[in-house]
Amino acid sequence: MPAIKQDDLIASVADALQFISYYHPKDFVDAMHSAYLLEESRAAKDAMAQILINSRMCAEGRRPICQDTGIVTIFVRVGMDVTWDAEMTLTDMINEGVRRAYLNPDNILRASILSDPLGARKNTGDNTPAVIHYDIVEGDTVDIEVAAKGGGSENKSKMAMLNPSDSLVDWVLKTVPTMGAGWCPPGMLGIGVGGTAEKSAVLAKEVLMEPVDIQELIKRGPNSRLEELRIELFEKVNQLGIGAQGLGGLTTVLDVKIKDFPTHAASLPVTMIPNCAATRHAHFVLDGTGPSLQTTPSLSDWPEISWDVGPSARRVNLDTLNKSDMLEWQPGETVLLSGKLLTGRDAAHKRIHSLLESGEGLPEGVDFTNRFIYYVGPVDAVRDEAVGPAGPTTATRMDKFTDMMLEQTGLIGMVGKAERGPATIKSIEKHKAVYLMAVGGAAYLVSKAITNSRVVAFPELGMEAIHEFEVKDMPVTVAVDTKGESVHTTGPNKWKSLIAQKIEIA
């Protein structure tokens, strides 16, 4: 067998990562479209429409599906008979492929990886290193699965050391509602069972590489206990009514995957990892005959979806808005934002907190009085873009700073994704502010509403710097109104009850 060349492996990794940044897997698109057609919740259906439109736009424009272009996770199965024509180690070759993919000038991908996680948290600048899992197997090929995992969904991973007599189904149904909407449902749940604690986590991540096939499984019927559990969990998780983006609806998961491994008699380790609406993974095999590159799909694989906010959408001028204007905004209402807003996420909020606490005050050019903040870390622009894909990050992470921001800076509104905590909702009500939700998984679509962008503070933070965006008709939903009503509470409660009624009638 020919030796596997260093350049071929590097090129194959780089190609796969570029490919998955803008092409959803077809099975995922088909599953999302089927769920969209069946959805009865208007809010959830609108969210899925935006996700599908965004997916097609990214396929056409070859730009990232999500502004969070992920932490690279790779499973490598190396045949024992493989020979190499290489000077670098396999790990170094893979990381060089990651580096080239993320620095590609035609489609820059956001560098999100920070070294020294407990200290300086300095961005490595090229999204390396990847998280790599190796397995030595029979054969003379190198089999590689590549994924780019968003932080919002990864943060919702759950692990438990259950008792052997405990019910997996009960644990999942108890745990999924605690995950909130920061993982951008509808997506997939990967569940690893057995081995040791760390083995269950690897199993959960590995099984998410498999295609969406739950409907085919339901049609043919289960052939094993694990397949029975997949169907049971798929049906029961969707009966929770959480819905797309946590707004309430019929579909919370598109599939449930389970993989197990022998374990100790005293143990039942379980890990559940969600995959978000930006599901990204690819597979290739190297056999020494050259690089293994991905096959470009046909645009006919994507459905033609149209989405119109309708005449009832409220148009808002951010440059003249004040608190009294927001008192009549209703939970679940669609709002189109135009004008200027500032951005900021974890690192920027931490800096602001330190500056205010020290008495130094906000940096020059940063004034939140009667303004909105957008929780986002955008992708760098290419060509004629004002900004690259710029979807929302999980707002819940900013909860610890929200009362400070509303109390001390003059801020009146926030834009992000997912729910806010009880204390934050009380603060929003107290200050007569609002929280608006943009759709996670529609980053490229959202970016088209941004007409201008400039960095105004903390440029050294890279994608976490404070930007000023100028937007035109940016679509958002009122998620928490000035009275403290949250659609992430009312929506799922309503749809859980409606689904239960449907089951009872059936």
C-alpha positions as CSV (number, residue, x, y, z in Angstrom):
1,M,0.0,0.0,0.0
2,P,1.3,3.5,-0.8
3,A,2.4,5.6,2.2
4,I,0.0,8.3,3.4
5,K,1.5,11.7,2.7
6,Q,1.6,14.5,5.2
7,D,0.2,17.1,2.8
8,D,-2.7,14.8,1.8
9,L,-3.8,14.5,5.4
10,I,-3.4,18.2,6.1
11,A,-5.4,19.1,3.0
12,S,-8.1,16.6,3.8
13,V,-8.6,18.0,7.3
14,A,-8.6,21.6,6.1
15,D,-11.1,20.8,3.3
16,A,-13.5,19.0,5.6
17,L,-13.6,21.8,8.1
18,Q,-14.2,24.4,5.4
19,F,-16.9,22.2,3.9
20,I,-18.8,21.7,7.2
21,S,-18.7,25.4,8.0
22,Y,-21.2,26.1,5.3
23,Y,-22.8,22.8,4.3
24,H,-25.3,21.2,6.7
25,P,-25.5,17.4,6.3
26,K,-28.4,16.5,4.0
27,D,-30.0,14.2,6.6
28,F,-30.1,17.1,9.0
29,V,-31.7,19.5,6.4
30,D,-34.3,16.9,5.6
31,A,-35.1,16.2,9.2
32,M,-35.4,20.0,10.0
33,H,-37.6,20.5,7.0
34,S,-39.9,17.7,8.0
35,A,-40.2,19.1,11.5
36,Y,-40.9,22.6,10.0
37,L,-43.8,21.2,7.9
38,L,-45.3,19.5,10.9
39,E,-44.8,22.3,13.4
40,E,-48.0,24.0,14.8
41,S,-46.4,26.6,17.0
42,R,-46.0,29.9,15.0
43,A,-43.0,31.0,17.0
44,A,-41.2,27.7,16.6
45,K,-42.1,27.4,12.9
46,D,-40.7,30.9,12.3
47,A,-37.5,30.0,14.0
48,M,-37.1,26.8,11.9
49,A,-37.8,28.8,8.8
50,Q,-34.9,31.1,9.6
51,I,-32.6,28.2,10.3
52,L,-33.5,26.6,6.9
53,I,-33.2,29.8,5.0
54,N,-29.8,30.5,6.7
55,S,-28.7,27.0,5.8
56,R,-29.4,27.5,2.1
57,M,-27.8,31.0,2.1
58,C,-24.6,29.5,3.6
59,A,-24.5,26.8,1.0
60,E,-24.9,29.3,-1.7
61,G,-22.5,31.9,-0.3
62,R,-20.0,29.5,1.3
63,R,-20.0,31.3,4.6
64,P,-20.4,29.9,8.1
65,I,-23.7,28.5,9.3
66,C,-23.1,29.9,12.7
67,Q,-20.7,32.6,14.0
68,D,-19.5,30.1,16.5
69,T,-17.5,27.9,14.1
70,G,-16.7,25.5,16.9
71,I,-14.1,23.7,18.8
72,V,-12.7,21.0,16.4
73,T,-13.3,17.4,17.6
74,I,-11.7,14.6,15.6
75,F,-12.0,10.8,15.8
76,V,-9.0,9.0,14.1
77,R,-8.9,5.3,13.4
78,V,-5.4,4.4,12.3
79,G,-4.8,1.0,10.6
80,M,-2.0,-1.0,12.1
81,D,-0.5,-1.5,8.6
82,V,-0.4,2.2,7.7
83,T,2.9,3.7,6.5
84,W,3.6,7.4,6.5
85,D,5.5,9.8,4.2
86,A,5.6,12.6,6.8
87,E,7.9,14.6,9.0
88,M,5.2,15.9,11.4
89,T,3.4,13.8,14.1
90,L,-0.2,12.9,13.3
91,T,-1.4,15.3,15.9
92,D,0.6,18.1,14.4
93,M,-0.6,17.3,10.9
94,I,-4.2,17.5,12.1
95,N,-3.7,20.8,13.8
96,E,-2.0,22.2,10.7
97,G,-5.1,21.2,8.8
98,V,-7.3,23.0,11.4
99,R,-5.0,26.1,11.2
100,R,-5.3,26.3,7.4
101,A,-9.0,25.9,7.5
102,Y,-9.7,28.6,10.0
103,L,-7.3,31.1,8.4
104,N,-8.6,30.5,4.9
105,P,-9.0,34.1,3.5
106,D,-11.9,33.2,1.2
107,N,-14.0,32.0,4.2
108,I,-12.4,33.1,7.5
109,L,-13.7,31.0,10.4
110,R,-13.9,32.4,13.9
111,A,-11.0,31.5,16.2
112,S,-12.7,30.7,19.5
113,I,-10.0,28.6,21.3
114,L,-8.4,30.1,24.4
115,S,-5.2,28.9,26.0
116,D,-4.7,29.1,29.8
117,P,-8.4,28.6,30.5
118,L,-8.1,29.3,34.2
119,G,-5.8,32.3,33.7
120,A,-5.2,34.8,30.9
121,R,-7.6,32.9,28.5
122,K,-5.6,34.1,25.5
123,N,-7.0,33.3,22.1
124,T,-4.7,31.0,20.1
125,G,-5.6,32.8,16.9
126,D,-6.1,29.8,14.7
127,N,-8.6,27.6,16.6
128,T,-6.0,25.1,17.5
129,P,-5.5,22.7,19.2
130,A,-8.2,20.3,18.2
131,V,-9.5,17.7,20.6
132,I,-8.4,14.4,19.0
133,H,-9.4,10.8,19.9
134,Y,-7.3,8.0,18.5
135,D,-8.0,4.3,18.0
136,I,-5.6,1.8,16.5
137,V,-7.5,-0.7,14.3
138,E,-6.9,-3.4,11.7
139,G,-6.2,-2.4,8.1
140,D,-4.1,0.0,6.1
141,T,-6.1,3.2,6.0
142,V,-6.7,6.2,8.2
143,D,-10.4,6.8,8.8
144,I,-11.2,10.3,10.1
145,E,-14.4,11.9,11.4
146,V,-14.3,15.7,11.9
147,A,-16.8,17.8,13.8
148,A,-16.9,21.5,14.8
149,K,-18.8,21.8,18.1
150,G,-20.4,25.1,19.2
151,G,-19.8,26.3,22.7
152,G,-23.5,27.0,23.4
153,S,-24.5,23.4,22.9
154,E,-21.3,21.9,24.4
155,N,-22.0,23.9,27.6
156,K,-25.3,22.1,28.0
157,S,-23.6,18.6,28.3
158,K,-24.7,16.7,31.3
159,M,-23.0,13.8,33.1
160,A,-24.2,11.6,35.9
161,M,-23.1,8.5,37.8
162,L,-26.4,6.7,38.1
163,N,-27.1,3.7,40.2
164,P,-27.3,0.5,38.2
165,S,-31.0,0.3,39.1
166,D,-31.8,3.8,37.9
167,S,-33.8,4.6,34.8
168,L,-32.0,6.3,31.9
169,V,-35.3,7.5,30.5
170,D,-36.2,9.2,33.8
171,W,-32.8,10.8,34.1
172,V,-33.0,12.2,30.5
173,L,-36.6,13.5,31.0
174,K,-35.6,15.2,34.2
175,T,-32.4,16.6,32.8
176,V,-33.4,18.0,29.4
177,P,-35.6,20.8,30.8
178,T,-32.6,22.0,32.9
179,M,-30.6,22.5,29.7
180,G,-32.7,25.5,28.7
181,A,-32.5,26.7,25.1
182,G,-28.8,27.6,24.9
183,W,-28.1,24.5,22.8
184,C,-30.4,25.9,20.0
185,P,-33.0,23.1,19.6
186,P,-34.2,21.4,17.6
187,G,-31.1,19.3,17.3
188,M,-29.8,15.9,18.4
189,L,-29.1,14.3,21.7
190,G,-26.0,12.0,21.9
191,I,-26.1,9.7,24.9
192,G,-23.1,7.6,26.1
193,V,-23.7,4.9,28.6
194,G,-21.2,2.7,30.4
195,G,-17.4,2.4,30.6
196,T,-16.1,5.0,33.0
197,A,-17.1,8.7,33.4
198,E,-14.8,9.9,30.6
199,K,-15.6,6.9,28.4
200,S,-19.3,7.8,28.5
201,A,-18.6,11.3,27.4
202,V,-16.5,10.1,24.4
203,L,-19.3,7.7,23.5
204,A,-21.8,10.5,23.5
205,K,-19.7,12.7,21.3
206,E,-18.9,9.9,18.9
207,V,-22.5,8.8,18.4
208,L,-23.4,12.3,17.3
209,M,-21.4,11.7,14.1
210,E,-24.1,9.2,13.0
211,P,-26.8,10.3,10.5
212,V,-30.3,11.4,11.5
213,D,-32.4,8.3,11.0
214,I,-35.0,8.1,13.7
215,Q,-37.9,8.2,11.3
216,E,-36.5,5.3,9.4
217,L,-36.1,3.4,12.7
218,I,-39.6,4.1,13.7
219,K,-40.9,2.9,10.4
220,R,-39.0,-0.4,10.4
221,G,-39.3,-1.0,14.2
222,P,-36.5,-1.5,16.8
223,N,-34.2,-4.6,16.7
224,S,-32.5,-4.0,20.1
225,R,-33.0,-2.5,23.5
226,L,-31.0,0.6,22.6
227,E,-33.2,1.2,19.5
228,E,-36.3,0.9,21.7
229,L,-34.8,3.4,24.1
230,R,-34.0,5.8,21.2
231,I,-37.6,5.8,20.0
232,E,-39.0,6.1,23.6
233,L,-36.7,9.1,24.4
234,F,-37.4,10.7,21.0
235,E,-41.1,10.7,21.6
236,K,-41.0,11.6,25.3
237,V,-38.5,14.4,24.9
238,N,-40.6,16.0,22.2
239,Q,-43.6,15.7,24.5
240,L,-41.9,18.1,26.9
241,G,-43.0,20.9,24.5
242,I,-39.7,22.8,24.7
243,G,-39.7,23.4,20.9
244,A,-37.4,25.3,18.6
245,Q,-35.2,27.8,20.4
246,G,-37.1,27.0,23.6
247,L,-40.2,28.9,22.4
248,G,-42.6,25.9,22.8
249,G,-43.6,23.5,20.0
250,L,-43.9,20.0,18.8
251,T,-40.2,19.3,18.0
252,T,-37.4,19.7,20.5
253,V,-35.1,16.9,19.1
254,L,-34.7,15.6,15.6
255,D,-33.1,12.4,16.7
256,V,-31.7,10.7,19.9
257,K,-28.5,8.6,19.6
258,I,-27.3,6.1,22.2
259,K,-24.0,4.2,22.3
260,D,-23.0,1.9,25.2
261,F,-19.9,0.2,26.5
262,P,-19.3,-2.5,29.2
263,T,-19.1,-1.0,32.7
264,H,-18.3,-1.9,36.3
265,A,-21.0,-3.8,38.2
266,A,-21.4,-0.9,40.7
267,S,-21.6,1.8,38.0
268,L,-23.9,3.3,35.4
269,P,-22.0,6.3,34.0
270,V,-24.2,8.4,31.6
271,T,-23.3,11.5,29.6
272,M,-25.7,13.4,27.4
273,I,-24.4,15.9,24.8
274,P,-26.7,18.0,22.5
275,N,-25.9,18.9,19.0
276,C,-27.4,22.3,18.0
277,A,-29.0,23.6,14.8
278,A,-25.4,24.1,13.5
279,T,-24.8,20.4,13.3
280,R,-21.4,20.0,11.5
281,H,-19.5,16.8,10.8
282,A,-17.8,15.0,7.9
283,H,-16.1,11.7,7.3
284,F,-13.2,10.7,5.0
285,V,-10.7,7.9,4.5
286,L,-7.1,8.2,3.4
287,D,-5.5,5.2,1.6
288,G,-2.3,6.7,0.3
289,T,-3.7,7.6,-3.2
290,G,-4.0,11.3,-2.5
291,P,-6.1,13.7,-0.4
292,S,-9.7,12.7,0.4
293,L,-11.9,15.8,-0.4
294,Q,-15.6,16.4,0.3
295,T,-18.1,16.2,-2.5
296,T,-20.1,19.4,-3.2
297,P,-23.8,18.8,-2.7
298,S,-26.5,20.1,-5.0
299,L,-28.5,23.1,-4.0
300,S,-31.6,21.1,-4.8
301,D,-30.9,19.3,-1.5
302,W,-32.2,22.4,0.3
303,P,-35.9,23.2,0.4
304,E,-37.1,26.6,-0.9
305,I,-38.5,28.2,2.2
306,S,-39.9,31.7,2.4
307,W,-40.3,33.7,5.6
308,D,-42.1,37.0,6.0
309,V,-42.4,38.8,9.3
310,G,-45.8,40.1,8.2
311,P,-47.4,43.5,8.5
312,S,-47.8,43.2,12.3
313,A,-44.0,43.3,13.0
314,R,-43.1,46.3,15.1
315,R,-40.4,48.5,13.5
316,V,-38.1,50.2,16.0
317,N,-35.6,53.0,15.6
318,L,-32.8,52.2,18.1
319,D,-31.4,55.7,17.8
320,T,-34.5,57.5,19.2
321,L,-35.9,54.7,21.5
322,N,-36.4,55.2,25.2
323,K,-37.9,53.1,28.0
324,S,-41.4,54.5,27.7
325,D,-41.6,53.3,24.1
326,M,-41.1,49.7,25.2
327,L,-43.9,49.5,27.8
328,E,-46.4,48.2,25.2
329,W,-44.2,45.6,23.7
330,Q,-45.7,42.1,24.0
331,P,-44.0,38.8,24.7
332,G,-43.6,36.8,21.5
333,E,-44.0,39.9,19.3
334,T,-41.7,40.2,16.3
335,V,-39.6,43.4,16.3
336,L,-37.5,44.8,13.5
337,L,-34.5,46.8,14.8
338,S,-32.9,49.6,12.9
339,G,-30.2,51.9,14.0
340,K,-27.1,51.5,16.2
341,L,-26.5,48.9,19.0
342,L,-23.4,47.9,20.8
343,T,-22.1,44.3,21.2
344,G,-20.6,42.6,24.1
345,R,-20.2,39.1,25.6
346,D,-18.4,37.3,28.4
347,A,-15.0,38.9,28.3
348,A,-16.3,42.4,27.6
349,H,-18.8,42.2,30.5
350,K,-16.0,41.1,32.8
351,R,-13.9,44.1,31.7
352,I,-16.9,46.5,32.2
353,H,-17.5,45.1,35.6
354,S,-13.9,45.6,36.6
355,L,-13.8,49.2,35.3
356,L,-17.0,50.2,37.0
357,E,-16.0,48.6,40.3
358,S,-12.7,50.4,40.2
359,G,-14.4,53.8,39.5
360,E,-12.5,54.2,36.2
361,G,-15.7,54.1,34.2
362,L,-16.5,52.9,30.7
363,P,-14.0,53.3,27.9
364,E,-14.2,56.4,25.7
365,G,-16.8,55.9,23.0
366,V,-18.8,53.3,25.0
367,D,-22.1,54.8,26.2
368,F,-25.0,52.4,26.9
369,T,-27.5,55.1,27.9
370,N,-30.9,54.3,26.3
371,R,-29.1,51.7,24.1
372,F,-29.2,47.9,23.4
373,I,-26.4,45.4,23.7
374,Y,-26.2,42.4,21.4
375,Y,-24.5,39.3,22.8
376,V,-22.4,38.2,19.8
377,G,-18.9,37.4,18.8
378,P,-19.0,37.8,15.0
379,V,-16.9,36.1,12.3
380,D,-14.5,38.5,10.5
381,A,-15.8,40.0,7.3
382,V,-14.7,38.9,3.8
383,R,-15.0,40.7,0.5
384,D,-17.8,43.3,0.7
385,E,-19.4,42.2,4.0
386,A,-20.0,44.7,6.7
387,V,-19.4,41.8,9.2
388,G,-19.3,38.0,8.9
389,P,-22.0,35.7,10.3
390,A,-23.2,37.3,13.5
391,G,-25.8,35.2,15.3
392,P,-26.5,35.5,19.0
393,T,-24.6,33.8,21.8
394,T,-26.3,32.4,24.9
395,A,-27.7,35.2,27.0
396,T,-27.8,33.2,30.2
397,R,-24.0,33.5,30.6
398,M,-24.4,37.2,30.9
399,D,-27.0,36.9,33.7
400,K,-24.4,37.6,36.5
401,F,-23.7,41.0,34.9
402,T,-27.2,42.1,33.9
403,D,-28.3,43.9,37.0
404,M,-25.1,45.8,37.0
405,M,-25.5,46.8,33.4
406,L,-29.1,47.9,33.9
407,E,-28.4,49.7,37.2
408,Q,-25.1,51.5,36.3
409,T,-24.8,52.0,32.6
410,G,-28.2,53.2,31.4
411,L,-28.7,50.1,29.2
412,I,-32.4,49.5,28.4
413,G,-32.4,46.3,26.3
414,M,-30.5,43.2,25.4
415,V,-30.5,40.8,22.4
416,G,-29.3,37.2,22.6
417,K,-30.5,33.7,22.5
418,A,-32.0,31.3,25.0
419,E,-33.7,32.0,28.3
420,R,-32.8,34.3,31.2
421,G,-32.7,33.2,34.8
422,P,-35.3,34.2,37.5
423,A,-33.1,36.8,39.1
424,T,-32.3,38.4,35.8
425,I,-36.0,38.5,34.8
426,K,-36.8,40.3,38.1
427,S,-34.0,42.8,37.3
428,I,-35.4,43.3,33.8
429,E,-38.9,44.0,35.3
430,K,-37.4,46.3,38.0
431,H,-35.6,48.4,35.4
432,K,-38.4,48.3,32.8
433,A,-36.0,46.9,30.3
434,V,-36.5,44.2,27.7
435,Y,-34.7,41.1,26.5
436,L,-35.1,40.2,22.8
437,M,-34.2,36.9,21.2
438,A,-32.5,36.4,17.8
439,V,-32.5,32.9,16.3
440,G,-29.5,30.8,17.1
441,G,-28.4,28.9,14.0
442,A,-29.3,31.8,11.6
443,A,-26.0,33.7,11.9
444,Y,-25.5,34.5,8.2
445,L,-29.1,35.5,7.7
446,V,-28.8,37.9,10.7
447,S,-25.6,39.4,9.4
448,K,-27.4,40.5,6.3
449,A,-29.3,43.0,8.5
450,I,-26.0,44.6,9.7
451,T,-25.0,47.4,7.3
452,N,-21.9,48.7,9.2
453,S,-19.6,47.5,11.9
454,R,-16.7,49.0,13.8
455,V,-14.7,48.1,16.9
456,V,-15.2,50.7,19.7
457,A,-13.4,49.1,22.7
458,F,-11.2,46.2,23.8
459,P,-9.8,45.3,20.3
460,E,-7.3,43.0,21.9
461,L,-10.2,40.6,22.8
462,G,-10.7,39.7,19.1
463,M,-14.2,38.5,18.4
464,E,-15.1,39.4,22.0
465,A,-14.3,43.1,21.5
466,I,-17.1,45.6,21.7
467,H,-18.4,46.5,18.3
468,E,-21.0,49.1,17.2
469,F,-23.3,47.6,14.7
470,E,-25.6,49.6,12.5
471,V,-28.6,47.4,11.6
472,K,-31.6,47.6,9.2
473,D,-34.7,45.6,10.0
474,M,-32.9,43.0,12.2
475,P,-35.6,40.4,13.2
476,V,-35.9,39.6,16.8
477,T,-38.6,38.4,19.2
478,V,-39.7,39.9,22.5
479,A,-38.5,37.2,24.9
480,V,-38.9,39.1,28.3
481,D,-41.1,42.2,28.3
482,T,-40.9,45.2,30.7
483,K,-43.4,43.4,33.0
484,G,-41.1,40.3,33.4
485,E,-43.1,37.8,31.3
486,S,-40.8,35.3,29.6
487,V,-41.8,33.4,26.5
488,H,-39.2,30.7,27.4
489,T,-41.5,29.9,30.4
490,T,-45.0,30.5,28.9
491,G,-44.2,28.9,25.5
492,P,-43.0,25.4,26.7
493,N,-45.7,25.3,29.4
494,K,-48.4,25.9,26.9
495,W,-47.1,23.4,24.4
496,K,-46.4,20.7,27.0
497,S,-50.1,21.0,28.0
498,L,-51.3,21.0,24.4
499,I,-49.3,17.9,23.5
500,A,-50.6,16.1,26.5
501,Q,-54.1,16.9,25.4
502,K,-53.4,15.5,21.9
503,I,-52.1,12.3,23.4
504,E,-55.1,11.9,25.7
505,I,-57.5,12.5,22.8
506,A,-55.6,10.0,20.6
